[in-house]
Amino acid sequence: MGASQFSFERTAADGVTLARCGKFHTPHGSVETPAFMPVGTRGSVKGVLPEQLRALGARMLLANTYHLHLRPGEDTVRALGGLHKFMNWDGPLLTDSGGYQVFSLAKLNQIDDDGVTFQSVIDGASVRFTPERAVEIQAALGADVQMAFDQCPADPRDRAVVEVGVERTHRWLDRCVKRHRELGGEDRGQALFGIVQGGIFEDLRRRAVDSVCGHDLVGYAIGGVSVGEAREDMRAAVQASAPFLPQDKPRYLMGVGMPVDFFDAVEQGVDLFDCVTPTRHGRTHQAFTSLGQLNLRNADFARDTRQLDPRCDCICCRGFSRGYLRHLCKSNEMLGAQLISLHNLSFFAKLFERMRAAIATGDLLRLREEVLPTAMRRVSAAELRE
């Protein structure tokens, strides 16, 4: 194995915005970008089989280092053949480092310059993550792409807190890179992505870009967004980061999952995205459709014989009426959440397919104007009858 297994090629440019199409080549296949990565936090995209993910167009998945370390443990995953075999997924995989849990589990951790001590969400035991340990765990899991261990600030609007996080993230990246190379790095078929922090502050974002790009890595990510800040602040953070990352490397915006955010970021040159939105919305019976966002628990759908989305041919839309889906949701049948999750994942995959086609023809802004008025709007059953 060698570094040549990882590369990124730009295949098209929008010409109006900074959007580009590309191919990210990994040891387990190539990913056409821009692309959405479904999230399989604990080694499973909730309620969805691997073959269903392949059929709907997913090419790269994400799993979480922190949660897999707690259960079943990276040694168990390695003994069972590594994360790809463990999940029965033969495409590219990316593992988050646990850095997001520094933010999301703030009440259960203590941060110092060396690392983070967590209180396990399973049994309350003390769990220690350092940059080196995060790299070691990810190496044992065996995903194609590892993320550097970073500190996502608790409040992206608090400059003092953000500045501490930026500097600590930079020091931790140095240690991640060193340990990654000691373990064989890309020669073992595993790439490392660095992460740009900086909260809502343009100057800190630019400083972070310069620091992270001081390491010649396979790819780079933008972190610390969609963590409570206003959408215009998130847009500004991406604008201060993405265009200044290397043109010949993939750019990954972490944890962002709404259509308007996809367009905003793609227009700044972002290539990869992940979020739990499609499956989490599925489990709460919210569907993304060409008509708008539908709540399938709404009583007005009880006798609706129409398919969920008239423009979709996914398994949910081919065989089941809105009335049946509502019955499943109100009865708390797990099939309802599974079908809506499948549909939402299909909606996202098709949206990115349309975005790639629009970038190639210079029509991304036209597609944005066509998609967003409905994609971001909640629609009632009564409106659909009008």
DATA-V604785 format. One record per backbone hydrogen bond with DSSP energy under -1.0 kcal/mol. CO is the residue of the C=O (numbers start at 0). NH is the residue of the N-H. Records with the same first field share a line. If there is no record, write none. Layout:
# DATA-V604785
CO=NH / NH
This chain:
# DATA-V604785
1=4
2=5
6=24
8=22
11=20
18=13
20=10 / 11
21=32
22=8
23=30
24=6
25=28
28=25
30=23
32=21
34=272
37=61
39=42
40=63
44=47
48=52
49=53
50=54
51=55
52=57
60=93
61=39
62=95
63=67
64=68
65=69
66=70
67=72
72=76
73=77
74=78
75=79
76=81
77=80
81=85
82=86
83=88
91=60
92=144
93=62
94=146
95=64
99=102 / 103
100=104
102=105
104=107
105=108
107=118
109=116
114=111
115=128
116=109
117=126
119=123
124=119
126=117
128=115
129=133
130=134
131=135
132=136
133=137
134=138
135=139
136=140
137=141
140=82
143=190
144=94
145=192
154=157
155=199
157=161
158=162
159=163
160=164
161=165
162=166
163=167
164=168
165=169
166=170
167=171
168=172
169=173
170=174
171=175
172=176
173=177
174=178
175=179
176=180
177=181
178=182
179=184
180=183
183=186
184=187 / 189
185=188
190=145
192=147
193=220
195=222
197=200
200=204
201=205
202=206
203=207
204=208
205=209
206=210
207=211
208=212
210=213
211=214
214=216
218=193
219=251
220=195
221=253
229=233
230=234
231=235
232=236
233=237
234=238
235=239
237=240 / 241
240=243
241=244
245=248
249=219
250=270 / 271
251=221
257=261
258=262
259=263
260=264
261=265
262=266
264=267 / 269
265=268
266=17
270=34
271=252
272=36
275=279
276=280
277=281
278=282
279=283
280=285
281=284
284=295
286=293
292=378
293=286
294=297
297=300
298=301
300=303
303=322
305=321
308=311
313=317
314=318
315=319
320=324
321=325
322=326
323=327
324=328
325=329
326=330
327=332
328=331
332=335
333=337
334=338
335=339
336=340
337=341
338=342
339=343
340=344
341=345
342=346
343=347
344=348
345=349
346=350
347=351
348=352
349=353
350=354
351=355
352=356
353=357
354=358
355=359
356=360
357=362
358=361
362=366
363=367
364=368
365=369
366=370
367=371
370=373 / 374
371=375
373=376
376=292
379=383
